[in-house]
Amino acid sequence: MSLFFGRGEQQRVMQHWFGVGDTPMPNTPHRVNPESAMYLAPVFAALRHIVDFGSTLPINAYRRADDGSRKRITPPQLIAGLDVEGEPGSVAWLGQAFYSLAAYGNVVGWIRRVDGLGYPTAVSWLKDCDWSYSESGHQWYVFGQPVPSSRIVHIPWIVPPGKKIGLSPIEHFATMISAGMSAQEYADMKRGGGIPPSVLKNSEKTLDVKQAAEVKNRLVGSLRKGEPFVTGKDWDYTAITIPPNHQQFIETLKLSANQTAAIYGLDPTEIGGEAANSLTYSNQESRQINRAANMRPYIVRIEKAIDRLLPGPQFVKLNIDATIRIDIKTRTEVLGAQIQDGRKSVNEARALEDEPPVEGGDFHNVPAPTAGPVTRNKGETP
């Protein structure tokens, strides 16, 4: 299907939501959008953390039985087809979804193929500029053309009442991000860290503007070529270095990192900030558990959206447990206990250890009850 793209509707939606279009926000020195915000280290670190964590999780598929239990199944075509030739691969596909959710506040997919029963077998995530939604007309547009909602997969971030499009965290906090970008620019070595990189002083006479410009140009020309600069007895050349503990931009960048972490619900230390109240972790496992807990809201949104594309009994889980690594002795004891009490089958435990399944390993052990039902006298409370 050949479609022609027009951005007018997208710009109107952005203007309606955020009060911004192609011009900078008031009191904002930088034009802040998801692309420009990526040049701010804490924002890039936050998006990298979210994308790397979410996209590399194993995708497990299950079928829900009538009794509420679940059974591991072969991944449906929507997932299995991602890793065939010509498709993006499951890691890249999930990464695009997590990136759009964190950067734009919305993941929008175009259903390219369906099976004989009408269930999607191929979904491509669209760039932010390729889609739009009219709140007044309740109409989706892809490349400027109206499309039915049945061909759209939409995963929003935070949605205000009465709206369908999620908030963009970067657009919403443009002023804060712009302040961080200004601080980072202040520290740019090519600019001398906000101060002149050197001073060339003539001790004999005062130069006018034209003479000073000529001397400066000659000095810069020599330095660019890596050649010595001859000053003569009247000139005093002093190179100025940036103090390593220059508080003005260091503290601003730390504040920016902590603010970015707060927006995305991450641990500030993951993106270059400082932990509040001297937060420390007792071991690496507790840090990994905290990291997984912070990522849970993003993961659940992606999981629920994929579930809606599958036949009713089928669903997927992004395996967070696979990211929590503990020492071999503890891991063996934990997995053994989970197999013993039926929380995991042998094959589920083997999958976490990257080992192949074994015959009969899908059985879940259910311990026999050790005591009969509890009887109570009339009027007795538990």
N, C-alpha and C positions, 0 to 999 in steps of 0.2 A: 504494500500500500504506500503510495507516494503522497507525502504531506508537505505543505509549505509552512514555514515557521514565521510568525509575526509576534513581536514582543510587547505590543501595546497593552494587551490585557494583563500580562504579567506585571508591567510597570504600574498599572492602575491598582492592582491588588497590593503591591508593595507600598504604594502611596497611602492606600486606605488603612493598612495595618500599622505601618511604622512612621508615616509622615515623611518618608524619604523617597526620592526618585533618583535622578542622575546628578543631583547637587549635594554637597556636603551638608551634614546636620548642623544646626546652629551651634556656635561655640566649639566646633570640632575641626581642628586644623587638618586632619587627615580624612580622606574619603574612605570610610570603613565599610567593608563588605567581607564575606567569608574568604575571598581570595586575598585581599590586602591584609586582613587580620592574621593570616597564616605567617606573615613576616614577623609577628610578635612571638618571641620564643615561648612564653607560657601557653599561648593559644595553640601553637603548633604542637607543643608537648602534650596538651590535653587531648587534642584530636588524635595524635599519634597513639597515645595510651588507649583511648577508647577503641580506635580502629584495630590496633594490633591485638588487644585482648579479645575483642569480640569476634574478629574474623578468623582467628586461629583455633577457636573452640571446635572440638569434634561435634558433628551433627548426628544425633541418634534419632531414629524413627521408631515409633511404637504404634500398636493397635490397642485400643481400649476395649476390653471385654464387657459383657453385660453385667458381670459381678463387680465391676469397678477396677479389676486388675489390668495390668498392661503387659504386652508381650513385644519384645524387640522384633522388628521386621526389616526387610530389605528396604532401603530408602526409596521413596516414590520417585517417579521420573523427573519431577520438578527439581529434586535435589541431585539424583544420580546423573541427570543430564548435564549438570554444570561442569563436570570434569571431562567431557568428551571433546574431541578436537573441534575447534571453532567456537567454543563457549569460553566464558571468562575463567572458569574454575571456581570452586566453592569458596576459597579464601578471598579471592578478589571480589566475588559477588557479595559475600557478607560484608567485606570491607567497604564497598560502595554504599551499602545500606547504613552501616554505622556512621560513616562519614557524613552522609546527607542528614541523618538524624541529629548529629552533634553540631554540624556547621549551619544548616539551614532550618532545622527544627521540623523538617518534613522529609519523608522518603516517599517518592512517587514512582511506581513501576508501571510499565506498559506490558500487558499480557500479550505475548507474541504468538503463542500456540496453545491449543487445548486438546485434550484427548476426546475419544468418542462420547464420553459422558459429560463433557463440558468443563472438566477440571483442568486448570492451567498446567502445562508442562514446560513452559519457558516464559520467564519474566525478565525484562531488562529495566534496570533502574535509570530514570531520566535525570539529566542535568537540570539544575534549578531553572535555567533559562528556557528549557524546552517544554515546560508545563505551566499551567495557571488554572485558577479556579475562581469562578464568579459566585460570590456569596449571594448576591441578589437573585441571580438566575439559577443557582444550584447546578452549575454546568462546568464540567471539566473540559480543558482544552489541551491538546498535545500538538506541538509545532503549529499553534495558531488555529487548529481545526477542532471543532467540538467532537467529543467522543463520549460514549455511554460509560457510566460509572462501573458497569460490569467488566470493562476492559482495563480498569485502573486498580492498582494496589496502593493504598495510601496508609502510611504509618506516621502519625503526627507525634510531636514531642508534647509540650504543654499546650492545651487548647482552652482558651477562655470560653465561658458560657456564651452560647449563641453563635459561636464560630465553628468552622470545620478545619481551618488551616492552623497548624501549630505555630507558636512563637519561634522566631529565629533568635537564639541566644546572642549571636554576634551582632545582629542588627539592633537588638533590644538594648545591649550594653555597649553601643558604639562609642559613647563618650569616654567610658572607662578604658576601653581598649585603645582608643586614640591617645589617651594620656600615657599608657604604657609604651606605645609606639614612639611617642615623643621622647620618653626617657631612654629608650633603646637607641634612638637616633642620636641623642646627646652623647652616648658612649661610643659612637661610631669612630673607629680609629682613623678612617680616611678624612674625617672632619677635625681630627685632633681632640676628640672627646669633649666637644663643646667649648674648647679653649683653643687659642692659636697654637699650632704645632711647634712654632719657634719664633724667636724675636731676633731681628737684625737691626742693630742700633749703630748710628753714626755719632761718634762722640764729639765731632768737630763742628757740625753745622746742622741746621734744621732743613729738612727737605719739603718741597711743596708736593702737592698731590701727584702731579705728573712724574716727578723724579722718584717718589716713593714707589709708584706703580712700576716704573721701569726697573728699579733695583729688585723689587719683589719678583717680577717676571723672570729676570735673569737667574735669580736664586732658585726658583721653582724649576726652571729649565735644566739647570745643572743637577739638581737633586733627582729629577725624573730619569736622567741619563746615567745616574750613578757616578757622576764625575765630581772631582774636587771643586769647591767654590773658593776662589781667591778673594779675600776681603780687603787686603791692604791694612795699613797701620791705623786707619781712621775707623775701621768697622769692628764691631764686637758681635759675634754670632753665638746665640744661646738656644739650644734645643730644649723644648719643654715636653716633659713626659706626663702622662695621665697618672695621677695618684692611684695606686691599686685599691685603696679603700675609699674612693670618691663616693661619699654617702648619698649625694643628691640623686644619682641615677640608680645606684645599687638598692637603696631602700625603696625607691619607686618601683623598680622591677620586682622586688620581693612582694611588695603590696599588690602589684598587678598579678603576680602568680597566685597569691592567696585568694584574690578576688575571682580569678578565672577558675580556680579549684572549687570555690564555693558555688559558682554558677553551674558547673558541671557535676558537682557532688563527688569530687575526687579528693584524695589525700593530697594536701599541698606539697608534700615532699616528693610526690611523683612527678611534679612539673616544675621543680626549682623553687618552691616556696618554703615556708617554715611552718612546722606543726604547731598547733595551738596548745598551750599549757604543757609544753615539753613532752608531747605524746611520744612514747616509744613502744616498741613491740618486744615481747618477751623472747620471741624467736621468729625465724623466717616463716614458719607455718602461720602464725597469727597475722603476720603482715599480708600473706597471700589470702587468708580468709577475709581480711578487711578489704583488700582489693576486689575480691569477688563480690562482696556485699555492696560495694559502691557501684559496681557495674550491673548489678541485678536489674535496675529499672530499664536500662537500655536493652538488655538481653530479653527480658519478658516482652517488651514491645515487639521486638523482631520475631520472637517465637509465636506470639499470638497472631501476628499477621500471616505468617506462613501456615499456621494451623487452619486459618479460614480458607486457604486455597486448596486444602486436602479433603478427601472424602471424610465424612463425619467421624468414624472410629479412629482415623489416623491422626497422629500429631507428632511433632518433633520437639526435642530438647537439645539445647546447646550445653554440652557436658562441662559445667564449671568445675566439677570435682577433678577433672583431668589436669587442671592448672595448679592444684594444691599438692606440692611435693613435700614429703616428710622423709625422715631417715628410714632406711630399709627395714630396720627392726620394728619400728612403730607402724609403718605402712603394712607390713606383713601381719602384725597382730590385729590391726583394725580391719583389714580385709577378711581375715579369718573369722573374726567375731561377726562381721556382717553376713558372711556366708552361713555361719552357724545359726544365726537367729532369723534367717530368711530375708533380710533386707536386700541382699544381692545374690544372684546366681553365680556359679563358678565362672561361667563365660563372661558375665558382666565384670567380675573382678579381674579376669584375665585381660579383658579389653583395656582396662585402666593401666595394665602393665605392658600394653602393646604386644600381647601374646595371642595366638590364634585360638579360636574356640575348640572345645573338645566335645566328642559325642556324649550326649546326656547332660551337658553342662548348663543347659537352660533351666534346669529344675531348681525351684526355690524351696529350701528346707523350711518347714513350718513345725516348730517344736510342739510336742504334745503338751496339753495343759497339765500342770503339776498339782492342781487342786480343783475340787469341784466347785459348783456355784455357791456363792455365799448366801446363807439364809438369815433372815432377820425377823425379830418379833414384831408384832403389829405396833406401829407408832415409832419404831426405832429408825433413826436417821443414819445414813451411811457415815 
